């Protein structure tokens, strides 16, 4: 089984299209398999008056910019994955058709968003932070019912940044592999470099 490396940009592009281009190029030069961005729209994450609303607004990019970023990744032979947070980022994903969609653990129970993600991308990454085994079983059963098990990737990892090594819980990878031997498993690494 090939281990894939995903270069996580998250919101590091700071709302600048030229930063996106540089990150895609850097990920390709580093020989990462995939580059991943968070598609952020303030109204997906908060409401006016929230302490981070204006910050989120500075991260917003148009669908055409995201299409350009997606096309650049394809030209450089690197996969393109996006995090979704609500209706606006979902609409962009429908338009640009990323290779993969990642859902944060806070959307673990949002079955409508999950199902829509499976209709858009060839892989759907689901974060398991704070999710127990029975809840994961229920999710896998639902994905089976939809006939999408082969597209599912389960992601584990402690979300503190940086994650202290003693909190990394790498043993969960083994537990997930034993419980779901036919599902791809991934690790969200937030350890110090």
C-alpha positions in Angstrom: 0.0 0.0 0.0 1.4 3.4 -1.0 1.6 6.1 1.6 0.4 9.4 0.2 1.8 12.7 1.5 -0.7 15.6 1.5 0.9 19.1 1.7 -1.5 21.0 4.0 -1.8 24.7 3.0 -5.0 25.2 5.0 -5.5 29.0 5.2 -1.9 29.8 4.7 -2.6 31.3 1.3 -4.0 34.4 3.2 -6.6 35.1 0.6 -4.0 35.7 -2.1 -4.1 33.8 -5.5 -0.4 34.2 -6.1 0.3 32.5 -2.7 -1.9 29.6 -3.8 0.2 29.2 -7.0 3.4 29.2 -5.0 2.1 26.6 -2.5 1.0 24.3 -5.4 4.4 24.7 -7.0 6.2 24.0 -3.7 4.1 20.9 -3.0 4.8 19.6 -6.4 8.6 20.3 -6.1 8.6 18.6 -2.7 7.0 15.5 -4.4 3.9 15.6 -2.3 1.1 13.5 -3.8 -1.6 16.0 -3.0 -2.0 19.7 -2.0 -4.9 20.7 0.2 -6.5 24.0 0.8 -9.4 25.2 3.0 -12.0 27.0 0.9 -13.1 29.7 3.3 -16.1 32.0 3.2 -17.0 34.0 6.2 -20.7 33.2 6.0 -19.9 29.4 6.1 -18.0 29.7 9.3 -19.6 32.5 11.3 -21.9 35.5 11.2 -21.2 39.3 11.1 -20.0 40.4 14.5 -18.2 37.2 15.3 -14.6 37.9 16.3 -13.1 36.2 13.3 -15.7 37.2 10.7 -13.6 39.9 9.1 -10.5 37.7 9.1 -12.5 34.9 7.3 -13.6 37.5 4.7 -9.9 38.3 3.9 -9.5 34.6 2.9 -12.3 34.5 0.4 -11.3 33.8 -3.2 -13.6 33.6 -6.3 -14.5 30.3 -7.9 -12.5 31.2 -10.9 -9.3 31.6 -8.8 -10.0 28.2 -7.2 -10.4 26.7 -10.7 -7.0 28.2 -11.7 -5.4 26.7 -8.6 -7.0 23.3 -9.3 -5.9 23.4 -13.0 -2.3 24.3 -11.9 -2.2 21.3 -9.6 -3.4 19.0 -12.4 -0.8 20.4 -14.8 1.9 19.7 -12.2 0.6 16.2 -11.7 -0.4 16.7 -8.1 -3.8 15.9 -6.5 -6.0 18.7 -5.3 -8.1 18.4 -2.1 -10.2 21.0 -0.4 -11.8 21.4 3.0 -15.4 22.4 3.0 -17.3 24.3 5.7 -20.7 25.2 4.3 -22.9 26.1 1.3 -20.5 28.6 -0.4 -17.4 26.3 -0.3 -19.6 23.4 -1.3 -20.8 25.4 -4.4 -17.2 26.1 -5.3 -16.4 22.3 -5.0 -19.3 21.5 -7.3 -17.9 23.9 -9.9 -14.2 23.0 -9.8 -14.5 19.2 -9.0 -11.5 18.7 -6.7 -9.9 15.2 -6.6 -10.8 15.0 -2.9 -12.9 16.7 -0.2 -12.0 16.7 3.5 -14.6 17.2 6.2 -13.6 18.4 9.6 -14.7 16.4 12.6 -17.2 19.2 13.4 -19.1 18.1 10.2 -18.8 14.3 11.0 -22.5 14.1 11.7 -23.5 16.3 8.7 -24.7 13.5 6.5 -26.1 15.8 3.8 -22.7 17.5 3.3 -21.0 14.1 3.4 -23.2 12.6 0.8 -22.8 15.6 -1.4 -19.0 15.4 -1.0 -19.1 11.8 -2.3 -21.1 13.0 -5.4 -18.4 15.5 -6.2 -14.9 14.0 -5.5 -13.2 10.7 -6.1 -12.1 10.6 -2.4 -13.7 11.9 0.8 -11.5 12.4 3.8 -13.3 12.4 7.1 -11.6 13.6 10.3 -12.2 11.5 13.4 -11.1 13.9 16.1 -13.3 13.3 19.2 -15.3 10.6 17.4 -15.7 7.2 19.1 -15.7 3.7 17.5 -19.4 3.2 17.5 -19.9 6.5 15.7 -17.3 5.6 13.1 -19.1 2.2 12.6 -22.3 4.1 11.9 -20.6 6.3 9.4 -19.0 3.4 7.6 -22.4 1.6 7.5 -24.0 4.7 6.0 -21.2 5.1 3.4 -21.6 1.3 2.6 -25.3 1.9 2.0 -24.5 4.7 -0.5 -22.0 2.3 -2.2 -19.1 4.7 -1.6 -16.9 2.7 0.8 -14.0 2.7 -1.7 -13.9 6.5 -1.8 -13.8 6.9 2.0 -10.6 7.9 3.9 -10.6 8.0 7.7 -8.2 10.5 9.2 -7.0 10.5 12.8 -4.7 12.8 14.7 -4.6 15.1 17.7 -5.6 18.6 16.7 -3.4 20.7 19.0 -0.8 22.7 17.1 1.9 21.7 17.7 0.9 18.3 18.9 3.2 17.0 21.7 4.7 13.7 20.7 3.2 12.0 23.8 -0.3 13.1 22.6 0.1 11.9 19.0 -1.8 8.6 19.6 -0.3 6.8 16.6 -1.7 3.6 18.0 -5.1 4.7 16.8 -3.9 4.0 13.2 -3.4 0.3 14.1 -6.8 0.1 15.7 -8.5 1.7 12.7 -6.6 -0.6 10.3 -7.7 -3.6 12.3 -11.3 -2.5 12.5 -11.5 -1.3 8.9 -8.9 -3.3 6.9 -10.4 -2.3 3.5 -10.7 1.4 4.1 -7.9 3.9 3.6 -6.6 5.4 6.8 -4.7 8.6 7.3 -2.9 10.6 10.0 -3.2 14.3 10.5 0.3 15.3 11.7 0.5 18.5 13.7 3.8 17.7 15.4 6.6 20.3 15.4 8.9 20.0 12.5 
